[in-house]
Amino acid sequence: MALWRVHVELEDRPGRLGELATAVGRSGCNILSLHVVGEPADDGSVTDELLVKIPEGIEPAGMVAAVEQAGIPCTLLVRADATELADTATTALALARMVAADPGSAPQAVATLLRARIVEPGAPALGGHVHTLRVGLSQVHLGRAWPFTATELSRAAALLELSAQLSLSGSPSRMVARMDPILLLRDGSEVRLRTATPADGPLIMAMHARCSPESRSARFLSVTPRLGQEELDRLTGAPQTLLTGDGQRTVLALTVDGGSAVGMVNVERASRPAASFAVVVEDAWQERGLGTALVRRAAELAADQGSEELVATTHTQNMKVTKLLRRAGLRPTAEITGGMLHVRAPLTAAHVPL
């Protein structure tokens, strides 16, 4: 018997998972575990990772052929070992405990979480994939034989954030005192609000990929599930963008454990009297008041910068932005020019929310 790691692209439709299991079973193999490792594509399909037990005498290629005959693309086939049968949630909690006890262990903890190895900067990929993550002021270069996904990197970012907070505070008790403010939403759920940093790139990429094409289009005027590096650098305040002095600030709404970003608003001084803003909330977190809270935060940031009004440009069908501004206590006006909706909201003393 041998264990193999298999990645498949699975459509989001009823019965598809059963068809995958049937195809693997007909090839004489057995699925031991399955979990999602990739972000939804435009058609809703996701990347699933399987651990498959393949008996002696059966070629792995035969199993792959059976899966692909069922119309399910197979994108990865590599050997695995028995240690990967451990429960993923239990492993993540154990690694978090390790980082809490020793923040300096974060690089190795992240490598273990991603089933990767720490490599030297500039080392050849040797047919594999290398990704760089920031840990405090240093960088960790991770390598493995298959690509890293934004979902996996967002999980790693949660460990790195824990390490950074512990390193800055010096003790768990002081860390609690320094945590970012908690926002209580209408349904009783909670999020943390804080300014984005360059280390938040994986969190933003993962949130963007989880959003529906409609939500991505409303915010970025594009449905593509992947953000370009230049846009990501602008949102996170990467060093090269800070040199432009554009005055952009991005505020993230995160789950209380800091492991996932679920909303984001960014404010950028467009001209002396105006600040442009854009907001996005992950679909599963909409209709809870989070978008309104983020717009209020945008108004506060713009007023602090000396701006007199908020402005936004979006598709003509996206009237939600005016509703959010009204709910935030502002009085927007809108006009359609050049096929786009242009919204303005003055930031008078009477209208800036406290």
FIKOL-993201 format. One line per field, with one value per residue: x, y, z of N, C-alpha, C in turn; residue number from 0. Coordinates in steps of 0.05 Angstrom, whole numbers, plus 5000, padded with zeros to 4 digits. Layout:
N
npx <- [X:...]
npy <- [Y:...]
npz <- [Z:...]
capx <- [X:...]
capy <- [Y:...]
capz <- [Z:...]
cpx <- [X:...]
cpy <- [Y:...]
cpz <- [Z:...]
num <- [NUM:...]
! end
This chain:
354
npx <- [5017:5009:5011:4983:4983:4932:4908:4847:4803:4742:4675:4623:4569:4510:4522:4572:4616:4605:4611:4665:4685:4665:4693:4746:4741:4727:4774:4801:4823:4827:4798:4825:4825:4797:4800:4788:4833:4841:4819:4753:4739:4718:4674:4656:4681:4727:4793:4806:4840:4862:4878:4900:4896:4933:4933:4983:5006:4971:4973:4987:4975:4933:4890:4886:4871:4820:4793:4796:4768:4717:4708:4734:4784:4852:4903:4949:4995:5029:5075:5057:5061:5051:5046:5015:4964:4944:4895:4876:4857:4871:4927:4937:4922:4959:5006:4996:4997:5051:5075:5055:5082:5134:5150:5191:5190:5157:5171:5184:5137:5100:5121:5112:5056:5042:5064:5115:5184:5237:5275:5336:5346:5339:5350:5349:5287:5282:5244:5201:5160:5167:5154:5151:5144:5130:5157:5151:5203:5233:5242:5214:5229:5195:5190:5162:5136:5089:5041:5029:4968:4921:4885:4913:4956:4932:4918:4969:4984:4955:4982:5031:5015:5000:5050:5077:5048:5057:5112:5117:5089:5110:5088:5032:4989:4997:4991:4935:4916:4933:4905:4867:4809:4744:4688:4619:4570:4505:4480:4502:4552:4624:4678:4746:4776:4828:4887:4913:4973:5036:5043:4993:4977:4966:4918:4883:4883:4860:4808:4789:4787:4747:4702:4642:4635:4603:4610:4664:4667:4638:4672:4725:4716:4723:4718:4757:4788:4837:4880:4922:4993:5010:4964:4953:4998:4988:4942:4960:4999:5053:5125:5145:5100:5091:5127:5104:5071:5014:4975:4941:4899:4884:4834:4822:4772:4771:4763:4754:4796:4836:4849:4824:4807:4748:4725:4737:4760:4784:4817:4834:4868:4840:4839:4852:4804:4776:4767:4775:4740:4732:4696:4690:4656:4659:4616:4589:4588:4557:4500:4500:4514:4567:4589:4568:4593:4646:4645:4634:4683:4716:4698:4715:4771:4780:4763:4801:4846:4837:4802:4742:4700:4674:4686:4666:4672:4636:4602:4542:4499:4508:4480:4485:4526:4509:4468:4497:4527:4486:4465:4509:4504:4513:4501:4493:4503:4491:4513:4511:4562:4601:4587:4593:4578:4582:4594:4584:4595:4587:4630:4612:4612:4566:4553:4594:4605:4609]
npy <- [4976:5045:5116:5172:5240:5277:5326:5354:5387:5407:5412:5456:5428:5388:5321:5315:5305:5253:5227:5232:5201:5151:5142:5138:5094:5053:5047:5016:5039:5078:5133:5168:5217:5283:5350:5421:5460:5500:5563:5585:5582:5623:5595:5569:5522:5485:5472:5409:5370:5305:5249:5189:5119:5072:5008:4955:4936:4966:5020:5088:5123:5098:5106:5162:5166:5142:5180:5225:5207:5211:5263:5298:5341:5326:5355:5348:5299:5268:5232:5215:5212:5173:5208:5249:5235:5255:5292:5353:5400:5389:5387:5441:5469:5448:5468:5523:5526:5514:5559:5598:5586:5593:5643:5647:5600:5603:5604:5549:5525:5545:5522:5468:5468:5480:5437:5441:5460:5497:5541:5566:5636:5652:5602:5549:5527:5474:5446:5451:5493:5558:5602:5665:5687:5737:5745:5781:5827:5797:5749:5688:5634:5587:5522:5472:5415:5426:5478:5535:5555:5610:5602:5567:5599:5640:5613:5603:5656:5669:5642:5669:5720:5713:5700:5749:5785:5764:5770:5826:5841:5813:5782:5737:5762:5817:5819:5811:5860:5894:5882:5891:5933:5905:5893:5890:5857:5860:5809:5788:5766:5775:5818:5838:5902:5931:5966:5949:5913:5899:5844:5823:5806:5750:5741:5779:5763:5712:5724:5755:5716:5683:5713:5726:5729:5775:5807:5817:5844:5891:5916:5916:5924:5881:5811:5774:5721:5728:5775:5826:5835:5888:5916:5890:5905:5960:5959:5937:5970:5962:5970:5995:6023:6060:6099:6132:6166:6169:6171:6129:6086:6024:5987:5928:5879:5828:5758:5741:5711:5726:5697:5700:5747:5784:5829:5894:5961:6015:6078:6134:6193:6231:6283:6350:6367:6319:6248:6185:6122:6052:5992:5925:5866:5800:5752:5715:5745:5788:5834:5841:5888:5901:5925:5977:5994:5994:6034:6078:6079:6092:6144:6169:6164:6194:6245:6254:6261:6309:6314:6335:6309:6244:6202:6157:6108:6065:6008:6021:5991:5982:6002:5995:6021:6074:6064:6044:6089:6123:6094:6098:6149:6191:6237:6221:6238:6221:6209:6190:6183:6175:6121:6101:6098:6153:6172:6218:6243:6290:6309:6339:6371:6357:6309:6272:6210:6192]
npz <- [5000:4986:4999:4967:4948:4919:4876:4855:4809:4827:4807:4827:4839:4853:4873:4850:4883:4899:4850:4843:4886:4871:4823:4841:4874:4837:4811:4845:4889:4951:4984:5037:5063:5053:5035:5024:4988:4952:4921:4902:4833:4776:4756:4801:4816:4858:4886:4910:4958:4961:5002:4981:4985:4952:4929:4924:4860:4832:4788:4801:4759:4735:4770:4766:4713:4715:4746:4713:4670:4689:4681:4714:4727:4743:4778:4807:4830:4877:4920:4987:5060:5120:5164:5148:5155:5202:5239:5210:5236:5290:5284:5269:5315:5352:5330:5337:5393:5399:5376:5410:5457:5441:5404:5366:5339:5297:5239:5229:5245:5208:5162:5173:5175:5122:5097:5077:5063:5093:5055:5027:5011:4943:4926:4878:4849:4834:4804:4837:4878:4905:4959:4991:5057:5106:5171:5223:5220:5187:5134:5109:5069:5034:5007:4963:4928:4900:4880:4923:4953:4959:5001:5035:5048:5076:5123:5143:5152:5197:5238:5235:5249:5302:5323:5314:5346:5397:5401:5400:5445:5488:5528:5539:5569:5563:5509:5500:5519:5480:5435:5374:5365:5377:5337:5344:5307:5274:5278:5322:5315:5313:5293:5281:5273:5237:5212:5149:5133:5098:5108:5105:5055:5038:5067:5044:4991:4995:5015:4973:4932:4953:4949:4912:4839:4829:4874:4871:4823:4835:4871:4848:4794:4762:4750:4760:4797:4821:4850:4822:4831:4836:4850:4898:4929:4933:4965:5013:5030:5015:5017:4969:4950:4989:4978:4942:4967:4967:5005:5017:5056:5083:5114:5149:5162:5206:5224:5293:5311:5278:5233:5183:5133:5124:5105:5076:5071:5034:5033:4995:4981:4933:4911:4934:4963:4965:4980:4954:4960:4971:4982:5005:5022:5044:5015:5050:5096:5089:5097:5152:5175:5171:5124:5128:5176:5159:5120:5153:5180:5138:5127:5174:5169:5122:5139:5178:5146:5126:5084:5049:5027:5009:4954:4901:4849:4808:4778:4740:4758:4810:4862:4915:4941:4950:4987:5030:5045:5061:5105:5137:5156:5121:5065:5005:4935:4866:4800:4731:4687:4629:4626:4677:4748:4789:4853:4907:4972:5021:5075:5122:5186:5212:5190:5192:5220:5289]
capx <- [5000:5023:4995:4989:4968:4920:4891:4827:4786:4715:4654:4603:4542:4502:4530:4599:4635:4600:4623:4694:4690:4659:4715:4770:4735:4727:4802:4813:4837:4810:4803:4828:4817:4792:4794:4791:4858:4842:4798:4733:4743:4695:4652:4649:4697:4749:4813:4805:4863:4855:4899:4889:4912:4934:4944:5005:4996:4954:4989:4973:4965:4907:4871:4883:4856:4792:4781:4792:4746:4692:4707:4745:4813:4871:4925:4973:4998:5055:5075:5052:5069:5030:5043:4995:4937:4936:4874:4888:4850:4888:4954:4938:4921:4984:5026:4990:5009:5080:5083:5049:5103:5160:5145:5212:5186:5137:5178:5182:5109:5087:5130:5098:5028:5040:5078:5137:5210:5250:5297:5353:5338:5351:5356:5333:5262:5285:5219:5179:5149:5178:5139:5163:5126:5143:5154:5162:5219:5249:5227:5218:5226:5185:5190:5150:5134:5065:5036:5015:4942:4915:4872:4934:4973:4916:4921:4996:4985:4944:5004:5051:5004:5003:5079:5084:5035:5071:5138:5115:5078:5128:5074:5004:4971:4999:4981:4907:4911:4941:4890:4852:4781:4725:4663:4596:4553:4477:4472:4517:4580:4644:4702:4767:4784:4855:4899:4927:5002:5045:5040:4965:4972:4952:4890:4867:4880:4841:4782:4781:4780:4722:4679:4628:4642:4588:4623:4690:4662:4628:4694:4748:4707:4732:4710:4779:4791:4864:4889:4948:5012:5011:4940:4956:5017:4974:4923:4974:5019:5080:5144:5148:5078:5093:5144:5088:5057:4987:4957:4922:4897:4865:4825:4812:4755:4781:4751:4766:4822:4855:4857:4812:4796:4721:4716:4759:4754:4809:4812:4857:4863:4838:4846:4854:4780:4761:4780:4761:4739:4721:4691:4681:4650:4655:4587:4578:4587:4540:4475:4504:4522:4595:4595:4562:4614:4671:4642:4638:4711:4727:4692:4733:4799:4781:4762:4827:4865:4830:4784:4716:4679:4681:4677:4670:4664:4629:4583:4516:4480:4516:4469:4490:4545:4495:4454:4516:4533:4463:4465:4531:4498:4521:4481:4506:4490:4502:4508:4522:4577:4620:4578:4599:4564:4600:4580:4597:4582:4602:4638:4608:4614:4541:4549:4615:4597:4627]
capy <- [5000:5071:5139:5192:5265:5282:5350:5353:5410:5396:5430:5460:5419:5365:5295:5314:5292:5225:5217:5230:5177:5127:5138:5128:5066:5035:5042:4998:5055:5087:5160:5168:5243:5303:5377:5442:5475:5522:5582:5581:5595:5638:5576:5557:5498:5489:5451:5391:5353:5278:5229:5164:5094:5057:4981:4945:4925:4987:5043:5114:5135:5086:5120:5188:5162:5137:5205:5243:5197:5221:5292:5313:5346:5320:5374:5341:5271:5264:5213:5226:5193:5168:5230:5268:5226:5268:5311:5379:5419:5383:5396:5470:5477:5441:5488:5548:5524:5516:5587:5614:5580:5602:5657:5643:5575:5608:5594:5520:5518:5550:5502:5443:5471:5479:5413:5452:5461:5524:5541:5590:5656:5650:5574:5540:5513:5445:5434:5456:5520:5573:5625:5680:5699:5754:5739:5805:5842:5778:5734:5659:5624:5560:5508:5446:5405:5435:5506:5544:5569:5633:5591:5557:5621:5655:5598:5609:5684:5670:5634:5690:5743:5705:5703:5777:5797:5755:5782:5854:5845:5801:5763:5734:5780:5843:5817:5815:5888:5908:5872:5911:5935:5885:5904:5872:5860:5858:5782:5778:5758:5796:5821:5857:5921:5942:5975:5928:5914:5881:5816:5814:5798:5725:5743:5793:5746:5690:5736:5762:5692:5671:5730:5719:5747:5800:5824:5825:5864:5915:5929:5919:5927:5857:5786:5755:5712:5734:5803:5830:5842:5917:5923:5879:5922:5985:5954:5929:5990:5951:5992:6010:6041:6082:6121:6150:6185:6173:6174:6108:6070:6001:5976:5901:5866:5800:5742:5748:5697:5738:5678:5705:5773:5781:5854:5912:5987:6031:6106:6146:6221:6235:6311:6363:6365:6293:6223:6162:6099:6027:5973:5898:5848:5773:5746:5702:5764:5811:5837:5841:5915:5904:5944:6003:6000:6000:6060:6097:6081:6107:6172:6179:6167:6216:6270:6258:6269:6336:6314:6346:6291:6217:6197:6129:6103:6037:6002:6035:5973:5979:6023:5989:6040:6097:6055:6042:6116:6133:6080:6108:6176:6211:6244:6219:6244:6203:6215:6171:6196:6156:6094:6093:6112:6169:6179:6237:6247:6310:6302:6362:6363:6345:6283:6253:6194:6191]
capz <- [5000:4985:5001:4947:4949:4893:4874:4833:4806:4830:4801:4849:4832:4868:4864:4838:4902:4898:4826:4848:4903:4855:4803:4856:4883:4814:4803:4865:4909:4973:4994:5066:5072:5032:5044:5004:4991:4932:4921:4881:4807:4767:4752:4827:4822:4877:4886:4933:4962:4971:5008:4970:4989:4927:4935:4907:4835:4818:4781:4807:4734:4729:4786:4754:4688:4722:4755:4691:4653:4701:4675:4737:4722:4764:4774:4823:4839:4890:4943:5014:5080:5141:5182:5137:5162:5226:5235:5204:5257:5313:5278:5270:5343:5364:5320:5350:5420:5397:5371:5434:5477:5430:5379:5347:5325:5276:5213:5226:5248:5183:5143:5179:5168:5093:5087:5060:5076:5093:5035:5027:4991:4917:4919:4855:4856:4829:4794:4856:4881:4928:4966:5013:5077:5125:5200:5235:5201:5171:5113:5108:5042:5036:4981:4962:4900:4887:4885:4947:4947:4977:5025:5053:5058:5097:5148:5152:5161:5224:5255:5235:5264:5330:5330:5315:5369:5421:5401:5407:5472:5508:5545:5531:5582:5550:5482:5501:5523:5456:5412:5360:5375:5368:5328:5346:5285:5280:5284:5346:5308:5319:5276:5290:5253:5240:5188:5134:5131:5077:5115:5102:5028:5035:5077:5025:4967:5001:5017:4945:4917:4964:4942:4887:4817:4831:4895:4861:4802:4848:4884:4831:4767:4748:4764:4762:4825:4832:4849:4811:4852:4840:4865:4926:4942:4940:4987:5038:5037:5011:5017:4944:4946:5008:4968:4925:4984:4957:5027:5018:5080:5081:5140:5146:5182:5208:5245:5319:5314:5259:5213:5157:5127:5115:5094:5072:5059:5030:5028:4982:4975:4904:4906:4959:4980:4964:4984:4942:4977:4959:5004:4997:5045:5034:5012:5074:5119:5082:5111:5181:5183:5168:5104:5140:5195:5144:5108:5174:5185:5115:5132:5195:5159:5103:5154:5192:5126:5117:5061:5054:5017:4999:4926:4892:4821:4806:4756:4743:4772:4839:4879:4943:4953:4961:5010:5052:5053:5077:5130:5153:5165:5101:5046:4979:4909:4846:4772:4712:4665:4617:4630:4704:4769:4805:4878:4924:4998:5036:5103:5139:5215:5221:5177:5198:5243:5312]
cpx <- [5018:5003:5003:4971:4958:4904:4872:4812:4757:4694:4635:4575:4536:4512:4559:4619:4630:4612:4653:4700:4685:4682:4740:4765:4736:4755:4816:4826:4816:4818:4803:4820:4813:4787:4800:4817:4859:4817:4778:4741:4717:4670:4644:4665:4719:4769:4811:4830:4854:4881:4887:4908:4910:4947:4967:4992:4978:4972:4973:4961:4937:4885:4865:4866:4826:4778:4776:4772:4719:4689:4717:4775:4830:4896:4950:4972:5026:5052:5070:5061:5048:5026:5022:4967:4927:4914:4885:4882:4867:4917:4957:4938:4947:5006:5021:5001:5039:5089:5077:5071:5130:5154:5166:5209:5167:5146:5175:5153:5094:5096:5116:5069:5024:5053:5100:5163:5221:5274:5312:5343:5353:5357:5339:5309:5264:5259:5196:5171:5160:5160:5152:5141:5142:5137:5167:5177:5235:5230:5234:5211:5218:5183:5176:5145:5109:5058:5023:4989:4938:4901:4893:4950:4958:4918:4949:4998:4974:4966:5025:5041:5006:5032:5086:5073:5050:5098:5138:5107:5096:5114:5045:4985:4973:4989:4951:4900:4916:4924:4874:4823:4763:4699:4641:4577:4524:4468:4486:4545:4598:4667:4721:4773:4812:4866:4915:4957:5011:5043:5012:4958:4957:4923:4873:4863:4859:4812:4772:4773:4754:4698:4667:4638:4628:4601:4650:4687:4654:4652:4717:4742:4717:4724:4733:4783:4818:4870:4917:4967:5012:4987:4942:4976:5004:4956:4937:4994:5047:5100:5146:5125:5078:5109:5128:5074:5028:4967:4937:4923:4877:4859:4813:4792:4763:4764:4767:4792:4843:4862:4845:4803:4768:4710:4740:4749:4781:4801:4838:4851:4863:4846:4845:4828:4767:4779:4763:4761:4727:4718:4682:4677:4646:4626:4575:4575:4570:4514:4477:4511:4552:4602:4590:4584:4640:4669:4645:4668:4725:4722:4710:4761:4801:4780:4789:4848:4859:4812:4756:4693:4691:4670:4682:4660:4659:4611:4556:4496:4485:4506:4473:4508:4530:4479:4473:4523:4510:4461:4487:4527:4506:4498:4493:4489:4505:4495:4522:4536:4597:4613:4584:4583:4584:4584:4597:4581:4598:4607:4636:4608:4589:4538:4571:4608:4618:4634]
cpy <- [5025:5094:5160:5216:5271:5308:5348:5379:5401:5417:5432:5453:5393:5339:5293:5300:5262:5212:5214:5205:5152:5122:5127:5100:5046:5029:5023:5013:5066:5115:5159:5195:5262:5329:5397:5457:5499:5539:5577:5596:5610:5620:5562:5533:5505:5467:5435:5375:5327:5264:5202:5141:5077:5030:4974:4932:4944:5011:5069:5127:5123:5099:5148:5186:5158:5163:5224:5233:5205:5251:5309:5317:5340:5338:5367:5312:5268:5245:5228:5205:5192:5191:5250:5258:5239:5288:5339:5400:5415:5392:5426:5480:5471:5461:5515:5548:5526:5544:5604:5610:5592:5616:5653:5617:5579:5598:5564:5511:5522:5530:5475:5445:5469:5455:5421:5451:5489:5522:5567:5610:5652:5621:5565:5524:5483:5432:5439:5485:5533:5597:5638:5692:5716:5745:5762:5821:5823:5764:5704:5650:5594:5547:5481:5439:5414:5464:5511:5558:5591:5623:5581:5579:5638:5640:5603:5637:5686:5662:5656:5714:5737:5709:5732:5791:5789:5767:5811:5858:5835:5781:5761:5755:5808:5843:5822:5845:5904:5900:5894:5911:5914:5899:5883:5877:5854:5830:5771:5769:5781:5795:5840:5876:5931:5949:5952:5934:5896:5852:5805:5806:5772:5726:5757:5776:5724:5701:5743:5738:5679:5688:5721:5737:5774:5818:5834:5847:5891:5931:5936:5923:5904:5833:5767:5747:5717:5763:5805:5840:5872:5926:5914:5897:5949:5981:5950:5950:5979:5974:6008:6029:6064:6105:6140:6171:6190:6175:6152:6093:6048:5990:5948:5895:5837:5785:5746:5734:5707:5720:5683:5734:5769:5807:5873:5939:6001:6059:6118:6175:6225:6263:6325:6362:6338:6269:6201:6138:6076:6007:5947:5882:5820:5766:5734:5721:5789:5811:5835:5868:5920:5925:5973:6012:6008:6027:6082:6101:6096:6137:6185:6184:6190:6243:6275:6268:6297:6337:6324:6329:6264:6214:6167:6127:6073:6033:6015:6018:5972:6002:6018:6010:6065:6089:6053:6070:6128:6120:6089:6137:6198:6216:6244:6230:6227:6213:6194:6187:6175:6127:6083:6110:6127:6179:6198:6240:6267:6301:6327:6352:6350:6316:6263:6237:6194:6162]
cpz <- [5000:4986:4980:4952:4921:4895:4850:4833:4805:4825:4825:4839:4847:4856:4854:4857:4902:4873:4829:4864:4888:4835:4817:4864:4860:4805:4823:4888:4930:4982:5025:5078:5048:5045:5022:5009:4971:4933:4899:4855:4799:4763:4778:4834:4841:4875:4912:4934:4974:4981:5000:4976:4964:4932:4916:4882:4819:4813:4788:4782:4727:4745:4775:4729:4694:4731:4731:4671:4663:4696:4697:4733:4747:4759:4790:4831:4851:4913:4969:5034:5102:5160:5173:5142:5188:5220:5231:5225:5282:5308:5279:5298:5358:5355:5333:5379:5419:5393:5396:5455:5468:5404:5358:5331:5301:5248:5209:5229:5222:5162:5147:5170:5138:5081:5068:5076:5074:5074:5037:5006:4965:4909:4896:4863:4852:4821:4813:4856:4906:4933:4990:5031:5096:5154:5214:5214:5183:5151:5115:5080:5044:5008:4984:4933:4886:4895:4912:4938:4967:5003:5045:5065:5078:5123:5160:5164:5190:5244:5257:5251:5294:5339:5333:5339:5395:5423:5409:5436:5494:5526:5535:5543:5570:5522:5481:5503:5498:5432:5400:5370:5362:5360:5329:5323:5292:5289:5309:5340:5312:5298:5289:5267:5258:5212:5175:5134:5108:5083:5110:5073:5025:5045:5056:5000:4971:5002:4989:4929:4927:4956:4915:4865:4819:4852:4885:4840:4814:4860:4864:4801:4749:4764:4769:4791:4837:4828:4837:4834:4857:4856:4895:4941:4950:4965:5014:5046:5036:5009:4992:4939:4966:4997:4951:4941:4976:4980:5029:5045:5075:5108:5134:5168:5182:5228:5271:5324:5295:5236:5185:5156:5115:5103:5093:5061:5056:5023:5016:4975:4945:4896:4933:4975:4981:4969:4971:4961:4962:4982:4992:5022:5033:5035:5038:5098:5112:5097:5141:5192:5181:5147:5114:5159:5181:5130:5129:5180:5162:5118:5153:5185:5139:5118:5168:5172:5116:5093:5069:5043:5009:4971:4919:4864:4819:4782:4761:4758:4802:4855:4908:4957:4964:4986:5034:5062:5070:5104:5149:5163:5146:5082:5018:4956:4888:4819:4754:4689:4655:4622:4658:4724:4786:4830:4894:4950:5014:5065:5120:5168:5224:5211:5183:5222:5264:5318]
num <- [0:1:2:3:4:5:6:7:8:9:10:11:12:13:14:15:16:17:18:19:20:21:22:23:24:25:26:27:28:29:30:31:32:33:34:35:36:37:38:39:40:41:42:43:44:45:46:47:48:49:50:51:52:53:54:55:56:57:58:59:60:61:62:63:64:65:66:67:68:69:70:71:72:73:74:75:76:77:78:79:80:81:82:83:84:85:86:87:88:89:90:91:92:93:94:95:96:97:98:99:100:101:102:103:104:105:106:107:108:109:110:111:112:113:114:115:116:117:118:119:120:121:122:123:124:125:126:127:128:129:130:131:132:133:134:135:136:137:138:139:140:141:142:143:144:145:146:147:148:149:150:151:152:153:154:155:156:157:158:159:160:161:162:163:164:165:166:167:168:169:170:171:172:173:174:175:176:177:178:179:180:181:182:183:184:185:186:187:188:189:190:191:192:193:194:195:196:197:198:199:200:201:202:203:204:205:206:207:208:209:210:211:212:213:214:215:216:217:218:219:220:221:222:223:224:225:226:227:228:229:230:231:232:233:234:235:236:237:238:239:240:241:242:243:244:245:246:247:248:249:250:251:252:253:254:255:256:257:258:259:260:261:262:263:264:265:266:267:268:269:270:271:272:273:274:275:276:277:278:279:280:281:282:283:284:285:286:287:288:289:290:291:292:293:294:295:296:297:298:299:300:301:302:303:304:305:306:307:308:309:310:311:312:313:314:315:316:317:318:319:320:321:322:323:324:325:326:327:328:329:330:331:332:333:334:335:336:337:338:339:340:341:342:343:344:345:346:347:348:349:350:351:352:353]
! end
